[in-house]
């Protein structure tokens, strides 16, 4: 075998090994990021649960570091050029919701399926979830994205999902607001309705919040283009 042929084979083998090494590095980086995000989420849950448990002598416990939503300047923050309402905060994370309706968009675009779904759909398979976690998230730069905590969400009629950005569920919309009026959101300076991720009367509908702040369990058709987008996400605490 001549020298040039041998060198060519060595170059091919080197490139193949380099590609395999790059692939392993990418997998390791993703695993490390996922592990770190899960640790952050566990810390948040442990902090909230730990403060709610009684002590052995049943002594009064300090109030958990949780802040319910109230529409005032004290719980509004700017992140990524968008104003967000703080719904809950712990030592490790902050749950925020877009203060306004950012755009009108279907919960699910049936055209993406080529035909109307016969068995309804779930939050897991909705085009809105895909949009939030693949397109909408690009509004944030890399540093801002590093502040977003990957969150495991449980939703009726859906597999559990890991979401960077998501919609509130019916249960969250009920418990995180003191009054219906606190759920009111505007689009172009007018109160309008917005999507929740929980399915409605059937899985061709999704629950919504009316313009007056009332939750409508029956929901609206998922293909409606009048649905307001009010995304939510967990952010790392500001001191991290």
N, C-alpha and C positions, 0 to 999 in steps of 0.2 A: 504494500500500500504506500503510495507516494505521500510526501510530507504535506502537500496542500490538501489532499483528501482527508488526512488525519486531522489537520487543523479545522477543517470544515465540520467534521463530526464532533470535535470537541466544542466548537462554538455553538452548535445546535444543542448539545447536551447541557452546556452552561446556561443557555437561554431558557431551556425547559426547567432546569433546577431553580433558576432565578424566579420564573413565573410561579412555581410551586411554593417557593419561599414567600413571595409577595402575597399569595393566596392565604398561607398560614398566618402571616402577620395581620392580614385583614380580618380573618376569623378571630384571632386572638383579641384584636382591638374591639370588635363587636361584642365578644363575650365579656371583656372587661367592662365596657360601657353598660351592658345589660346588667351585669352583676352589681355595679355601682348604683344604677338606678333602682334596682330592687332593694338594695340596702337602705337607700334614702326613703323609699316608700315604707319599709318595715319600721324605720325609726319614727316616722310620722304616726303610724298606727299604734306603735308601742307607747308613744308619748301620750296620745289621746286616751287609749284604753287604760294605761297605767294610772292616770290621774282620776279615772272614773271608778276604779276599784276601791272598796273600803279597806281600811287598815284592820289589823287584828283586834284592836280595842274599839273599833267602830267609831273612831274619832272623826269629826267633821273634816272633809277633804277640801283642799284649796280648789278654787274654780279653775278648770282647764284653760289653757291659754288659747281660747277659741273665741272668735269675734263674729257674731251674726251680722248679716247685711243690714245696713241702714243707709238710705240715700243722702249722704252728706260728703263734704270734701275730705273728711278724715279717712274714708276707706276707698278712695279712688286713687289709682296709680297709673302712670303712663309707662307702657312697655311696648317696644317695637312700633312706636308712633301711633298706638291705639290706647284709648282710655279703658281701664278695667276696674270693675267693682270687686273689692275683696269680700268674699263670702265666708271664708274661714281661714284662720292662720294658727299655726303651731310653731314650735321652736325650729322645725326643720323645713316647713313648707307653707305655701300660701295658695289657697284655691281662689282663682279669679274668674270672673265672667265679664265678657265685653259689656261695657256700660250702655252701648247703643246697639241697635240692629245694624250690622255692617253691610249687608246686602240681601237681596231676595233671591232664593235659590230652591229648587226641589230637594226634598229629602232623598228621593231616588229618581234618577232619570231613566225611565223605562226604555228609552231609545238605545241606551247602552247595552241592553239585553237582546236587541233585535226583535223582541216581542214582549208583550205584557207577561209578567211572572204569574205562573199558574198557582203557586203555593205561597204567594205573598213574599215578603222578604224580611230580613232581620237588620238590626243596626250593624252587625258584623259585615253584611254584604252590601250595605247601602252605598250609593255613589257619593253621598254627602260625607260619610266617614272617610272614604278614600280621598275626597277632595281636601278635607281638613288636614290630613296627615301626609299628603304628598304635594299639594299645590299651595294651599293656604299657608302652610308652615314656612314656605320660601319667602314670606314677607319679613321674616326675622333673619338677622345675620347669624354667623356661626357662634359668636359669643352669646347672643340672646338664646339661640337654640340650646346651648349648653346649660342654660338656667331652667329649661323645661323638664319636668320630671315625667318619665314614662309611667302611665297609670293603668292599673288593671281595673276594668269596668265590668260589672255584671249587669245584664240587661234582659228583661223578659223576652222570651222566644228568640234568644240569640246566644251563641257561644260567647264566653267571656273574651274580652278584647283587651289588647295592650295599646293604649292610645296616648299620643303626645297631646293632641287637642281633641275635644269631644263636645257633645251636647249634654246638658243636665238631664237626669231622669225625672220622672214624675215625683218620686220620693224625695229627691234632692231639691227639686223646685218647691216642694211643700215644706220641708224642714229647714231650709237655709234662709227663708224669708219670714219676717214677722207678720207681714200683712200682704194682701193682694196688691195693694198700691205699690209695694216695693218691687213687684215683678214687672211693672210697666216699663216698656222700652220704646224708643222712638226710631223711626226711619225717615230721613228727610224732614225732621222737626214735627212729625205726626206720629202719635201712638199707633202701633201696629202689632200684629200677632207674630209669634216666633216658635220655632220647632223645639220639641224635647226629643230625646232619643228613644223613649219608650213607645212601643206600638200602641195604636189606638184600639178602636172597636175590633178591628181585624188587622192582619199584617199587610194590608194594602193602604193602611192609614197610620199616621204617627200622631202621638199626643202633642198638644200645642198649649201655649199660653196666650189668651186673648189680649187684645189691646188694653183692656181694663185691668189686666193682671190675674184674671181667673184662669185656673187650669181646666182645660177641656179634655177629659179622658177619652172621649169618643174619637177625637182627632180629626185631621184633615187628610185628604188623599195625598199619598206620598209624592205624586207627580206635580203637585201644585207649585207653580212658579211664583206664588205670592208669599211663600213661607219665609219668615225672617231668620237670618243666621245670627245667632248670639253664642259664639263659641266659649268654651271654658277650658281651663287647664290648671295644673299644679305647677307652681314655680318654686325654686329653691328660696329659702329665706334670704333676706337681703344681706345678711352678714356672712354669707357663704361665698 
